Amino acid sequence: MPPLISLKQLWKVFGDQSEQALSDLQSGKDADALHAETGIKAAVSDVSLSIEAGEIFVVMGLSGSGKSTLLRMINGLISPSAGEVVIEGKPLTGMSLAEIQRLRRSKMAMVFQSFALFPQRTALENAAFGLEVAGVPQRQRLDKARQALERVGLGLELHNYPHQLSGGMQQRVGLARALALDPPILLMDEAFSALDPLIRREMQEQLLELQAESSRTIVFISHDLDEAVRLGDRIALMKSGKVLQCDSPSELLSKPANEQVRHFFRDVDAASVLTVKTIAETPDCVLRNSDGRQSLESAAAGKEAFVVDDQNLFIGVLRPNGEMITAQQGPVLTPETTIREAINSVVSAPYPVPIVGADQRLIGVISPRRLLGSMLLE
């Protein structure tokens, strides 16, 4: 199945000599040298990304990295200097303004850093604004706006004006305005960065709850590393207009593409991000349930044996004393368990703890030594 959003060799160069600058950059001229000569700098440089339906895709980087420019090319607010944005198989290049506007109304909504609420309108009227622009009849749009406000916890604030709402509430109205359109794609540009830390975390939790309730594709722009790791199924890390690496948070931590990526993630609590699947070991002894002779030999050798059936479904652990601890009796970890979440189970168990997938197949085991080694990841 093709990705919902495809970015193909995107470039964006601003300035009077942008066409010549773009040609020079595409021919391999050093970007820093070009900037020194002309003052022109590419905001986005040869970016290719694929965003899958239903994922929270975070684009992060420091100010000036190009992440907001990239987002504005996705929804057609900025035209690329070169390359192509494809939404559901249809390129934006060549679309008329009216076609792009219809796309925004039916396929995507945007939540900005500034709350962008109309001060003379109530929360309900603000939440209904996008539907009003789309031509939805008043009763229908107010019903949808009311439902959206209730989903973000503002069901009792419908008739309050922005000045009567806290900053967090105002941002919830902005989110409700986008949700009222029920778009398959939600674009969020530093949406929570103006909020204080406590409210910001509440909004992050709200977004994750909404995503669990009704999955949509979210492209989330952030400069905050903790926020990106908490929200993102995948993260594209940008610097100076280029993507340094795009991967899951655990892969970015455990397999950084270069020293820049490693440096960027140096302060992340790896144990809270990495999952046990990334550090799983192969058990010393795996037995088929039918092999009784080998089971006796394993017990005699003083080793635990991890017992599976012929389809590798996990059955239990055979202790050296011959005791059988079934999968239902002993500790078992799922592949998605974080290292920090696994600590108590691994430390308390008298043997390496098995990791078992949703299909009940044995993936590997985690020993205390392995766990400790992963927490010393540099």
C-alpha positions as CSV (number, residue, x, y, z in Angstrom):
1,M,0.0,0.0,0.0
2,P,1.5,3.4,-1.0
3,P,2.3,6.0,1.7
4,L,-0.4,8.6,2.5
5,I,2.1,11.4,2.0
6,S,5.2,11.3,-0.1
7,L,7.9,14.0,-0.3
8,K,10.1,13.5,-3.3
9,Q,13.4,15.4,-3.5
10,L,12.0,18.6,-2.1
11,W,13.9,21.8,-2.2
12,K,12.9,25.3,-1.1
13,V,15.2,28.3,-1.8
14,F,14.1,31.8,-1.0
15,G,15.5,35.0,-2.6
16,D,15.9,36.9,-5.8
17,Q,18.5,34.6,-7.2
18,S,16.8,31.4,-6.0
19,E,16.7,29.6,-9.4
20,Q,20.4,30.0,-9.9
21,A,21.2,29.1,-6.3
22,L,19.0,26.0,-6.6
23,S,20.8,25.0,-9.8
24,D,24.2,25.5,-8.1
25,L,23.1,23.4,-5.0
26,Q,21.7,20.6,-7.1
27,S,25.0,20.5,-9.0
28,G,26.8,19.9,-5.8
29,K,27.9,23.3,-4.7
30,D,28.6,23.6,-1.0
31,A,25.7,25.2,0.8
32,D,27.8,27.2,3.2
33,A,30.0,28.5,0.4
34,L,26.9,29.6,-1.6
35,H,25.5,31.3,1.5
36,A,28.7,33.2,2.1
37,E,28.8,34.4,-1.6
38,T,25.1,35.2,-2.1
39,G,23.4,35.3,1.3
40,I,21.0,32.7,-0.1
41,K,20.3,29.6,2.0
42,A,18.1,26.7,1.2
43,A,15.4,26.3,3.8
44,V,14.8,22.7,2.6
45,S,17.5,20.7,0.8
46,D,16.7,17.5,-1.1
47,V,14.2,16.0,1.4
48,S,12.5,12.7,0.5
49,L,10.2,11.2,3.1
50,S,7.2,8.8,3.2
51,I,4.5,9.2,5.8
52,E,2.2,6.2,6.4
53,A,-1.5,6.4,7.1
54,G,-2.3,6.4,10.9
55,E,1.1,7.3,12.2
56,I,2.2,10.3,14.3
57,F,5.2,11.5,12.3
58,V,7.3,14.1,14.1
59,V,9.6,16.5,12.2
60,M,12.0,18.0,14.7
61,G,15.0,20.2,14.8
62,L,16.2,23.5,16.2
63,S,15.0,26.9,14.9
64,G,16.0,27.4,11.3
65,S,16.2,23.7,10.5
66,G,13.5,23.9,7.9
67,K,10.8,21.9,9.6
68,S,8.0,24.5,9.4
69,T,8.8,25.3,5.8
70,L,8.5,21.5,5.1
71,L,5.1,21.4,6.8
72,R,3.8,24.4,4.7
73,M,4.9,22.7,1.5
74,I,2.8,19.6,2.6
75,N,-0.4,21.6,2.7
76,G,0.4,23.9,-0.2
77,L,1.0,27.1,1.7
78,I,4.5,27.3,0.1
79,S,5.4,25.9,-3.3
80,P,8.6,23.9,-3.5
81,S,11.5,25.2,-5.6
82,A,11.9,21.7,-6.9
83,G,10.6,18.3,-6.1
84,E,7.1,17.1,-5.4
85,V,4.5,16.6,-2.6
86,V,2.1,13.7,-3.2
87,I,-1.0,13.3,-1.1
88,E,-2.9,10.0,-1.5
89,G,-1.2,9.5,-4.8
90,K,-2.0,12.9,-6.2
91,P,0.8,15.5,-6.6
92,L,0.1,19.0,-5.4
93,T,2.2,20.3,-8.3
94,G,-0.1,21.4,-11.0
95,M,-3.2,21.6,-8.8
96,S,-5.1,24.9,-9.0
97,L,-5.6,27.1,-5.9
98,A,-9.2,25.9,-5.8
99,E,-8.2,22.3,-5.9
100,I,-5.7,22.8,-3.1
101,Q,-8.3,24.6,-1.0
102,R,-10.7,21.7,-1.5
103,L,-7.9,19.3,-0.5
104,R,-7.4,21.3,2.7
105,R,-11.1,21.3,3.5
106,S,-11.6,17.6,2.9
107,K,-8.3,15.9,3.7
108,M,-6.2,18.0,6.1
109,A,-6.5,20.5,8.9
110,M,-3.8,22.5,10.6
111,V,-3.1,23.5,14.2
112,F,-0.7,26.4,14.7
113,Q,1.5,27.5,17.6
114,S,-0.5,30.7,18.0
115,F,-4.1,29.9,19.1
116,A,-5.5,32.0,16.3
117,L,-8.9,32.3,17.8
118,F,-11.4,35.1,17.0
119,P,-11.8,37.1,20.2
120,Q,-15.4,38.1,19.3
121,R,-16.5,34.4,18.9
122,T,-17.3,31.9,21.5
123,A,-15.4,28.6,21.9
124,L,-18.2,26.9,20.0
125,E,-18.2,29.4,17.2
126,N,-14.4,29.3,16.9
127,A,-14.5,25.5,16.7
128,A,-17.1,25.7,14.0
129,F,-15.2,28.2,11.9
130,G,-13.5,25.7,9.5
131,L,-16.9,24.0,8.8
132,E,-18.4,27.4,8.2
133,V,-15.7,28.2,5.6
134,A,-16.4,24.8,4.1
135,G,-20.1,25.7,3.7
136,V,-21.5,23.3,6.2
137,P,-25.0,24.3,7.4
138,Q,-25.2,26.1,10.7
139,R,-26.9,23.4,12.8
140,Q,-24.7,20.7,11.5
141,R,-21.5,22.6,12.0
142,L,-22.4,23.6,15.5
143,D,-23.2,20.0,16.4
144,K,-19.9,18.8,15.0
145,A,-18.0,21.7,16.8
146,R,-19.8,20.8,20.1
147,Q,-18.8,17.1,19.7
148,A,-15.2,18.2,19.0
149,L,-15.0,20.4,22.1
150,E,-16.4,17.7,24.2
151,R,-13.7,15.3,22.9
152,V,-11.0,17.7,24.1
153,G,-12.6,18.2,27.5
154,L,-14.3,21.6,26.9
155,G,-17.9,20.6,26.9
156,L,-18.7,23.0,29.7
157,E,-16.9,26.0,28.1
158,L,-18.9,26.1,24.8
159,H,-20.1,29.7,25.3
160,N,-17.0,31.2,26.8
161,Y,-14.9,33.7,24.8
162,P,-11.1,33.3,24.3
163,H,-10.3,35.9,27.0
164,Q,-12.2,33.7,29.5
165,L,-10.1,30.7,28.7
166,S,-6.7,29.7,29.9
167,G,-3.9,29.2,27.4
168,G,-4.3,25.4,27.5
169,M,-8.0,25.8,26.9
170,Q,-7.5,28.1,24.0
171,Q,-5.2,25.6,22.4
172,R,-7.8,22.9,23.0
173,V,-10.3,25.1,21.0
174,G,-7.7,25.3,18.2
175,L,-7.4,21.5,18.2
176,A,-11.2,21.1,18.4
177,R,-11.5,23.4,15.3
178,A,-9.3,21.0,13.4
179,L,-11.0,17.9,14.7
180,A,-14.4,19.2,13.8
181,L,-13.4,18.9,10.1
182,D,-12.7,15.2,10.8
183,P,-9.6,15.2,8.5
184,P,-7.6,12.1,7.8
185,I,-4.5,14.3,8.0
186,L,-3.7,16.6,10.9
187,L,-0.8,19.0,10.6
188,M,0.5,20.5,13.8
189,D,3.1,23.3,13.8
190,E,4.7,23.7,17.2
191,A,1.2,23.4,18.5
192,F,2.1,23.0,22.2
193,S,5.3,25.0,22.4
194,A,3.6,28.2,23.8
195,L,2.1,26.3,26.7
196,D,3.7,25.9,30.2
197,P,5.2,22.5,30.8
198,L,2.4,21.0,32.8
199,I,-0.3,22.0,30.3
200,R,1.9,21.0,27.5
201,R,2.2,17.5,28.9
202,E,-1.6,17.3,29.3
203,M,-2.1,18.3,25.7
204,Q,0.3,15.6,24.6
205,E,-1.7,13.1,26.6
206,Q,-4.9,14.4,25.0
207,L,-3.4,14.0,21.6
208,L,-2.4,10.4,22.2
209,E,-5.8,9.6,23.7
210,L,-7.5,11.1,20.6
211,Q,-5.2,9.1,18.3
212,A,-6.1,5.9,20.2
213,E,-9.8,6.7,19.9
214,S,-9.7,7.6,16.2
215,S,-6.5,7.0,14.3
216,R,-5.5,9.7,11.8
217,T,-2.2,10.7,10.2
218,I,-0.5,13.4,12.2
219,V,2.5,15.4,11.0
220,F,3.8,17.1,14.2
221,I,6.5,19.8,14.1
222,S,8.5,20.2,17.3
223,H,11.8,21.5,18.5
224,D,11.4,19.7,21.9
225,L,13.2,16.3,22.1
226,D,11.1,14.9,24.9
227,E,7.9,15.8,23.1
228,A,9.1,14.2,19.9
229,V,10.1,11.0,21.6
230,R,6.9,10.8,23.5
231,L,4.6,11.4,20.6
232,G,6.3,10.1,17.5
233,D,5.9,6.7,15.9
234,R,8.8,8.0,13.7
235,I,10.9,11.1,13.9
236,A,12.6,12.9,11.1
237,L,15.5,14.9,12.6
238,M,16.4,18.0,10.5
239,K,19.4,20.3,10.5
240,S,20.1,23.1,8.0
241,G,17.3,22.1,5.7
242,K,18.4,18.4,5.5
243,V,17.1,15.2,7.1
244,L,19.9,13.7,9.2
245,Q,17.9,10.5,9.9
246,C,14.3,9.3,9.9
247,D,13.4,6.4,12.1
248,S,11.6,5.2,15.3
249,P,12.7,6.8,18.5
250,S,14.3,3.5,19.7
251,E,16.2,3.2,16.4
252,L,17.4,6.8,16.5
253,L,18.8,6.1,20.0
254,S,20.2,2.6,19.4
255,K,21.4,3.1,15.8
256,P,22.2,6.8,15.2
257,A,23.2,7.4,11.6
258,N,26.0,9.7,12.5
259,E,27.6,11.7,15.3
260,Q,25.2,14.6,14.9
261,V,22.2,12.4,15.6
262,R,24.0,10.7,18.5
263,H,24.8,14.2,20.0
264,F,21.2,15.4,19.5
265,F,19.8,12.4,21.5
266,R,22.5,12.3,24.2
267,D,20.2,13.6,26.9
268,V,17.3,11.3,26.3
269,D,16.5,8.6,28.9
270,A,17.3,5.6,26.7
271,A,15.7,3.2,29.2
272,S,12.3,5.0,28.8
273,V,12.5,4.8,25.0
274,L,14.2,1.6,24.0
275,T,12.1,-1.5,24.0
276,V,13.2,-5.0,25.2
277,K,12.9,-6.2,21.6
278,T,15.9,-4.1,20.7
279,I,18.2,-5.8,23.3
280,A,16.7,-9.3,23.2
281,E,19.2,-12.2,23.6
282,T,18.9,-15.7,22.1
283,P,18.2,-18.2,25.0
284,D,21.0,-20.6,25.8
285,C,18.6,-23.5,25.6
286,V,15.4,-23.8,23.7
287,L,13.5,-27.1,23.8
288,R,10.7,-28.5,21.8
289,N,7.9,-29.6,24.0
290,S,8.1,-33.1,22.5
291,D,11.8,-33.6,23.3
292,G,11.7,-35.2,26.7
293,R,15.2,-36.6,26.6
294,Q,16.8,-33.2,25.9
295,S,14.7,-31.8,28.7
296,L,16.3,-34.2,31.2
297,E,19.8,-33.4,29.9
298,S,19.1,-29.7,30.3
299,A,18.0,-30.2,33.8
300,A,21.0,-32.3,34.6
301,A,23.3,-29.5,33.2
302,G,21.8,-27.0,35.7
303,K,20.4,-24.7,33.0
304,E,17.0,-23.2,32.4
305,A,15.4,-24.4,29.2
306,F,12.8,-22.3,27.4
307,V,10.1,-24.6,26.1
308,V,8.2,-24.0,22.8
309,D,6.0,-26.2,20.6
310,D,6.6,-27.1,17.0
311,Q,5.3,-23.6,15.9
312,N,7.7,-21.8,18.3
313,L,4.7,-20.9,20.6
314,F,6.1,-20.3,24.1
315,I,5.0,-22.9,26.6
316,G,7.1,-22.2,29.7
317,V,10.5,-22.4,31.5
318,L,11.9,-25.7,32.7
319,R,14.0,-25.1,35.8
320,P,17.2,-27.1,36.7
321,N,15.2,-28.9,39.4
322,G,12.8,-30.2,36.9
323,E,10.0,-27.7,37.8
324,M,8.0,-26.4,34.9
325,I,6.8,-22.8,35.1
326,T,4.2,-22.2,32.4
327,A,3.7,-19.1,30.4
328,Q,0.7,-18.2,32.5
329,Q,2.6,-18.6,35.8
330,G,5.9,-16.9,35.1
331,P,6.9,-13.3,34.1
332,V,6.7,-12.6,30.4
333,L,7.5,-9.4,28.5
334,T,6.0,-8.0,25.3
335,P,8.3,-6.7,22.6
336,E,6.9,-3.1,23.2
337,T,7.8,-3.1,26.9
338,T,10.4,-0.4,27.6
339,I,13.6,-1.2,29.3
340,R,12.6,0.9,32.3
341,E,9.2,-0.9,32.5
342,A,11.0,-4.3,32.4
343,I,13.4,-3.6,35.3
344,N,11.3,-5.0,38.2
345,S,10.4,-8.2,36.3
346,V,14.0,-8.9,35.2
347,V,15.6,-8.2,38.6
348,S,13.0,-10.3,40.4
349,A,13.0,-13.3,38.1
350,P,15.4,-16.2,38.9
351,Y,16.1,-16.7,35.2
352,P,16.2,-14.6,32.1
353,V,12.7,-13.3,31.3
354,P,11.2,-14.4,28.0
355,I,9.9,-11.9,25.4
356,V,6.8,-13.2,23.7
357,G,5.1,-11.6,20.7
358,A,1.3,-11.1,20.3
359,D,1.3,-14.4,18.3
360,Q,2.7,-16.1,21.5
361,R,5.9,-16.9,19.7
362,L,9.2,-16.7,21.7
363,I,11.3,-13.8,20.5
364,G,14.2,-13.9,22.9
365,V,15.0,-13.3,26.6
366,I,16.4,-10.5,28.8
367,S,18.9,-11.2,31.6
368,P,19.9,-8.7,34.3
369,R,23.3,-8.4,32.7
370,R,21.8,-7.5,29.4
371,L,19.4,-5.1,31.0
372,L,22.2,-3.3,32.9
373,G,24.3,-3.1,29.8
374,S,21.6,-1.4,27.8
375,M,21.1,1.2,30.4
376,L,24.7,2.2,30.1
377,L,24.2,3.1,26.4
378,E,26.2,6.1,25.5
